[in-house]
Amino acid sequence: MKSVMMLLLAAGLAWNAPASWARPQDNKQDQKKDKKEKKDKKDSKGGGEAGEAPTDAKDIGREITRMLRDLQFALESGSARSVVALLDSAKFDDYPRFEDMVERLTREDTIRANFRQVVPATSPAAGKAQSMVDAEMELGRRDAAQQLQRRRQQLVIDFQWTRRGWRITNITPRDYFRPL
């Protein structure tokens, strides 16, 4: 049977098999291609190019909420690298000190965090946003069995659009992140 098919293919006389007969990897490649095309269409509609700030308030709000959730998860997982990845080191005032503080916090303490937006992201100027957050954190030393310390404070977090997407440019007050 294979030899007959090979002869027909060589002669150009073979018919096209239905799509349902296609090999599974072919279907996967087609699905990946379709997803990429949909993503490209979505990017060309809303967000535009990487250097262009999004203008839709809903999209900005969703992205800021996602970043706050990522900040919370990074703190709870003890990943200082993930926390500082959300910051814009060039625009964040006194960045090296804050980076050291977060690194010590995540290395020395166990953390449970909860961030709740009080005032959703506002967009007074294109490419900038600000959000007020009720922050709660339970801290305990990794190397000691002492009672947990609780911190509750309202934080103001400033965001700015960069060529890498939204980044945090300021957190007020910063002493909220000091280690025990």
C-alpha positions as CSV (number, residue, x, y, z in Angstrom):
1,M,0.0,0.0,0.0
2,K,2.8,2.4,0.9
3,S,4.6,1.7,-2.4
4,V,1.4,2.5,-4.3
5,M,1.0,5.8,-2.4
6,M,4.6,6.7,-3.1
7,L,4.2,6.1,-6.8
8,L,1.0,8.2,-6.8
9,L,2.7,11.0,-4.9
10,A,5.6,10.9,-7.2
11,A,3.4,11.1,-10.2
12,G,1.3,13.9,-8.6
13,L,-1.8,11.9,-8.8
14,A,-2.5,11.4,-5.1
15,W,-5.5,13.2,-3.6
16,N,-5.4,15.4,-0.6
17,A,-6.5,13.5,2.5
18,P,-9.2,15.1,4.7
19,A,-8.0,17.3,7.6
20,S,-9.3,14.7,10.1
21,W,-6.7,12.3,8.8
22,A,-3.8,14.6,9.5
23,R,-1.2,13.6,12.0
24,P,-1.6,15.0,15.6
25,Q,1.5,17.1,15.5
26,D,0.2,18.8,12.3
27,N,-3.0,19.8,14.2
28,K,-0.9,21.1,17.1
29,Q,1.2,23.2,14.7
30,D,-2.0,24.6,13.1
31,Q,-3.5,25.4,16.6
32,K,-0.2,27.2,17.6
33,K,-0.3,29.2,14.4
34,D,-4.0,30.2,15.0
35,K,-3.2,31.3,18.5
36,K,-0.3,33.4,17.3
37,E,-2.5,35.0,14.7
38,K,-5.2,35.8,17.2
39,K,-2.6,37.3,19.6
40,D,-1.1,39.4,16.8
41,K,-4.6,40.7,15.9
42,K,-5.4,41.5,19.6
43,D,-2.1,43.3,20.0
44,S,-2.7,45.4,16.9
45,K,-6.2,46.4,18.2
46,G,-5.6,47.4,21.8
47,G,-2.1,47.6,23.2
48,G,-0.2,48.5,20.2
49,E,3.5,48.4,20.1
50,A,5.7,47.6,23.1
51,G,6.7,51.2,23.6
52,E,3.1,52.6,23.4
53,A,1.1,53.0,26.6
54,P,-2.3,51.4,26.6
55,T,-5.2,53.9,26.9
56,D,-8.1,51.7,28.0
57,A,-8.8,52.3,31.7
58,K,-10.1,48.7,32.1
59,D,-6.9,47.2,30.7
60,I,-4.8,49.5,32.9
61,G,-6.8,48.5,35.9
62,R,-6.5,44.8,35.1
63,E,-2.8,45.0,34.6
64,I,-2.3,47.0,37.9
65,T,-4.4,44.4,39.8
66,R,-2.3,41.6,38.3
67,M,0.9,43.3,39.3
68,L,-0.3,43.7,42.9
69,R,-1.2,40.0,43.0
70,D,2.2,39.2,41.6
71,L,3.8,41.4,44.3
72,Q,1.8,39.6,47.0
73,F,2.8,36.1,45.6
74,A,6.5,37.1,45.3
75,L,6.6,38.2,48.9
76,E,4.8,35.0,50.2
77,S,7.1,32.8,48.2
78,G,10.2,34.6,49.5
79,S,11.4,35.6,46.1
80,A,13.2,39.0,46.4
81,R,14.1,38.7,42.7
82,S,10.4,38.5,41.7
83,V,9.6,41.5,43.9
84,V,12.3,43.7,42.4
85,A,11.5,42.5,38.9
86,L,8.2,44.5,39.3
87,L,10.1,47.7,40.0
88,D,11.6,50.2,37.6
89,S,15.1,50.5,39.0
90,A,15.9,53.7,37.1
91,K,12.9,55.6,38.3
92,F,12.5,54.1,41.8
93,D,14.0,56.5,44.3
94,D,16.8,54.9,46.5
95,Y,16.4,51.6,44.7
96,P,19.5,49.9,46.1
97,R,18.4,50.4,49.7
98,F,14.9,49.1,49.0
99,E,16.3,46.1,47.1
100,D,18.5,45.2,50.1
101,M,15.5,45.7,52.5
102,V,13.3,43.3,50.4
103,E,16.1,40.8,50.0
104,R,16.7,40.7,53.8
105,L,12.9,40.5,54.4
106,T,12.5,37.5,52.1
107,R,15.6,35.7,53.3
108,E,15.1,36.1,57.1
109,D,11.4,36.1,57.6
110,T,8.3,34.0,56.6
111,I,5.6,36.1,55.1
112,R,1.9,35.9,54.6
113,A,0.6,39.0,52.7
114,N,-2.8,40.3,51.6
115,F,-3.2,43.3,49.4
116,R,-6.6,44.8,48.7
117,Q,-7.1,47.8,46.4
118,V,-9.0,50.6,48.2
119,V,-8.8,53.0,45.3
120,P,-8.3,51.3,41.9
121,A,-5.7,52.5,39.5
122,T,-6.1,56.0,38.4
123,S,-4.6,57.4,35.2
124,P,-4.1,61.2,35.5
125,A,-1.6,61.2,32.7
126,A,-0.9,58.9,29.9
127,G,1.4,56.1,30.9
128,K,1.1,56.7,34.7
129,A,-1.2,55.2,37.3
130,Q,-1.5,55.2,41.1
131,S,-3.3,52.8,43.4
132,M,-4.1,52.8,47.2
133,V,-3.8,49.4,48.8
134,D,-4.8,48.1,52.2
135,A,-1.8,45.9,53.0
136,E,-1.7,43.2,55.7
137,M,1.3,41.1,56.5
138,E,2.1,38.5,59.1
139,L,5.9,38.1,59.7
140,G,7.8,35.5,61.6
141,R,11.5,34.8,61.8
142,R,12.6,31.7,59.9
143,D,15.2,30.7,62.5
144,A,13.1,31.3,65.6
145,A,9.8,30.1,67.1
146,Q,8.4,33.4,68.1
147,Q,4.9,34.9,67.8
148,L,4.0,36.3,64.5
149,Q,4.1,40.1,64.0
150,R,1.2,41.7,62.1
151,R,1.5,44.8,60.0
152,R,-1.4,46.7,58.6
153,Q,-0.9,49.8,56.6
154,Q,-2.3,51.7,53.7
155,L,0.2,51.9,50.8
156,V,0.3,54.2,47.9
157,I,1.9,52.6,44.9
158,D,2.8,54.5,41.7
159,F,3.1,52.8,38.4
160,Q,4.5,53.9,35.1
161,W,4.4,52.4,31.6
162,T,7.9,51.5,30.3
163,R,9.1,49.7,27.2
164,R,8.9,46.5,29.3
165,G,5.3,47.1,30.4
166,W,4.0,48.5,33.7
167,R,6.5,48.9,36.5
168,I,6.3,50.2,40.0
169,T,8.1,53.5,40.4
170,N,7.3,54.3,44.1
171,I,5.9,52.7,47.2
172,T,4.9,54.9,50.1
173,P,5.7,54.2,53.0
174,R,8.6,51.9,52.3
175,D,9.3,51.0,55.9
176,Y,6.4,48.6,55.6
177,F,8.9,46.2,53.9
178,R,11.6,46.4,56.6
179,P,12.6,43.0,58.1
180,L,11.9,42.0,61.7
